[in-house]
Amino acid sequence: MIIGVTGSSGKLGRATVERLTAEGHEVIGFDLVGSAGAGFTRVDLGDYGQTLDALFGVTARHEGLDALVHLAAIPVNGLVPDVTTFHTNVTATFNVLHAAHRVGIDNVVFASSITAMGFPFDEAPPQLPVDETYTSASNTYGLGKVAEEAIAAQLARWGSSAYTALRFTNVVAEGEYDTFARAADPGYRRDLIGSWVDARDGARAVALALADPVPGFRVYNVASPTSGTADPSRAVAARWFPGTPVASDLGEYESLMSTRKIQAELGFVAEHDWR
Ligand SMILES: NC(=O)c1ccc[n+]([C@@H]2O[C@H](COP(=O)([O-])OP(=O)(O)OC[C@H]3O[C@@H](n4cnc5c(N)ncnc54)[C@H](O)[C@@H]3O)[C@@H](O)[C@H]2O)c1
């Protein structure tokens, strides 16, 4: 396939380009920043004209895309004013998803986030592990992700395209494993309910979703199936969320951010584990 990847210069974007290229796809990256050359075009996705044109075709780059992966965003609150996070991300995602619809790209995978389902979990979730049926935003970044999922869910009704939202948890790059030196600290990753995912496994989830497009809208959590905390998950759940129901079949180190759906439906398994 010829696949467009927005945010291709970012942490998840780089891993995704590498993965899809290794699988034999032709990949065209789109980002605000990046080195000019084959396989990359600089685009400001905040500008609808640029976005639409870039998805239609780019001289010397591509004449049409079979699928699109949308990862470009401001990836966390705090980098810019909160309102700018919301405006930037929701505008870019509307532009990308709507332009893809206009152009007729019928296989779209995009990044949502754990922030659409309770982060930083000051309120206890309804049950553990937390699955995709729970939606709860606590800041403008998370609110944007909830809005972006809603946009895709409605666009899915306007045709027969496949839209897959991937709710990534904290993405850990190959060189960032030092963080797990603190895995035994009682509060480590509390706001992430202990979850994490290696960037290369995140890219694997993208590839699996692209390979199995289903018309309509669907959402999957993307986390390592095992937790980022040293203690067993049932003890961690009791420490952080006393009284919250915990699945009777919770695995010893199973992630409290459920990955059961993506494992069952897309065959996701993690290739990397900090343990
Ligand atoms: N990193 C995480 O822990 C994490 C967790 C959950 C969800 N996500 C989501 O995953 C996606 C990728 O995150 P990341 O960690 O790779 O972020 P990143 O900041 O490393 O990369 C994002 C890229 O998007 C580009 N970009 C931003 N605005 C743009 C615009 N208007 N036009 C073109 N390019 C633009 C940036 O230049 C950057 O290269 C984002 O949607 C993010 O919200 C990330």
The ligand as an SDF file (V2000), in Angstrom:
LIG
                    3D

 44 48  0  0  0  0  0  0  0  0999 V2000
    3.7670   10.1470   23.3290 N   0  0  0  0  0  0  0  0  0  0  0  0
    2.8130    9.6340   24.0970 C   0  0  0  0  0  0  0  0  0  0  0  0
    3.0910    9.1730   25.2220 O   0  0  0  0  0  0  0  0  0  0  0  0
    1.3950    9.6030   23.5950 C   0  0  0  0  0  0  0  0  0  0  0  0
    0.4200    9.0100   24.4210 C   0  0  0  0  0  0  0  0  0  0  0  0
   -0.9000    8.9590   23.9590 C   0  0  0  0  0  0  0  0  0  0  0  0
   -1.2140    9.4720   22.7220 C   0  0  0  0  0  0  0  0  0  0  0  0
   -0.2440   10.0530   21.9600 N   0  0  0  0  0  0  0  0  0  0  0  0
   -0.6370   10.5910   20.6590 C   0  0  0  0  0  0  0  0  0  0  0  0
    0.1200    9.9330   19.6660 O   0  0  0  0  0  0  0  0  0  0  0  0
    0.3950   10.8290   18.5900 C   0  0  0  0  0  0  0  0  0  0  0  0
    1.8820   10.8960   18.3430 C   0  0  0  0  0  0  0  0  0  0  0  0
    2.5160   11.3330   19.5240 O   0  0  0  0  0  0  0  0  0  0  0  0
    4.1140   11.5030   19.6010 P   0  0  0  0  0  0  0  0  0  0  0  0
    4.5210   11.1090   20.9620 O   0  0  0  0  0  0  0  0  0  0  0  0
    4.7570   10.8650   18.4320 O   0  0  0  0  0  0  0  0  0  0  0  0
    4.2300   13.0830   19.5050 O   0  0  0  0  0  0  0  0  0  0  0  0
    5.4540   13.9540   18.9420 P   0  0  0  0  0  0  0  0  0  0  0  0
    5.3170   15.3060   19.5280 O   0  0  0  0  0  0  0  0  0  0  0  0
    6.7350   13.2300   19.1260 O   0  0  0  0  0  0  0  0  0  0  0  0
    5.1370   14.0200   17.3850 O   0  0  0  0  0  0  0  0  0  0  0  0
    4.0530   14.7620   16.8830 C   0  0  0  0  0  0  0  0  0  0  0  0
    4.4410   15.3160   15.5440 C   0  0  0  0  0  0  0  0  0  0  0  0
    3.3200   16.0470   15.0210 O   0  0  0  0  0  0  0  0  0  0  0  0
    3.8270   17.1560   14.3170 C   0  0  0  0  0  0  0  0  0  0  0  0
    2.7830   18.1820   14.2150 N   0  0  0  0  0  0  0  0  0  0  0  0
    2.1660   18.8280   15.2270 C   0  0  0  0  0  0  0  0  0  0  0  0
    1.2810   19.7170   14.7400 N   0  0  0  0  0  0  0  0  0  0  0  0
    1.3460   19.6250   13.3840 C   0  0  0  0  0  0  0  0  0  0  0  0
    0.6900   20.2920   12.3250 C   0  0  0  0  0  0  0  0  0  0  0  0
   -0.2190   21.2650   12.5330 N   0  0  0  0  0  0  0  0  0  0  0  0
    1.0050   19.9500   11.0520 N   0  0  0  0  0  0  0  0  0  0  0  0
    1.9280   18.9900   10.8060 C   0  0  0  0  0  0  0  0  0  0  0  0
    2.5900   18.3310   11.7650 N   0  0  0  0  0  0  0  0  0  0  0  0
    2.3040   18.6480   13.0520 C   0  0  0  0  0  0  0  0  0  0  0  0
    5.0300   17.6220   15.1440 C   0  0  0  0  0  0  0  0  0  0  0  0
    5.9290   18.4040   14.3630 O   0  0  0  0  0  0  0  0  0  0  0  0
    5.6330   16.2950   15.6000 C   0  0  0  0  0  0  0  0  0  0  0  0
    6.6600   15.8360   14.7440 O   0  0  0  0  0  0  0  0  0  0  0  0
   -0.2580   12.1530   18.9890 C   0  0  0  0  0  0  0  0  0  0  0  0
   -1.5580   12.2310   18.4450 O   0  0  0  0  0  0  0  0  0  0  0  0
   -0.3420   12.0650   20.4860 C   0  0  0  0  0  0  0  0  0  0  0  0
   -1.3850   12.8760   20.9800 O   0  0  0  0  0  0  0  0  0  0  0  0
    1.0470   10.1130   22.3670 C   0  0  0  0  0  0  0  0  0  0  0  0
  1  2  1  0
  2  3  2  0
  2  4  1  0
  4  5  1  0
  4 44  2  0
  5  6  2  0
  6  7  1  0
  7  8  2  0
  8  9  1  0
  8 44  1  0
  9 10  1  0
  9 42  1  0
 10 11  1  0
 11 12  1  0
 11 40  1  0
 12 13  1  0
 13 14  1  0
 14 15  2  0
 14 16  1  0
 14 17  1  0
 17 18  1  0
 18 19  2  0
 18 20  1  0
 18 21  1  0
 21 22  1  0
 22 23  1  0
 23 24  1  0
 23 38  1  0
 24 25  1  0
 25 26  1  0
 25 36  1  0
 26 27  1  0
 26 35  1  0
 27 28  2  0
 28 29  1  0
 29 30  1  0
 29 35  2  0
 30 31  1  0
 30 32  2  0
 32 33  1  0
 33 34  2  0
 34 35  1  0
 36 37  1  0
 36 38  1  0
 38 39  1  0
 40 41  1  0
 40 42  1  0
 42 43  1  0
M  CHG  2   8   1  16  -1
M  END
$$$$
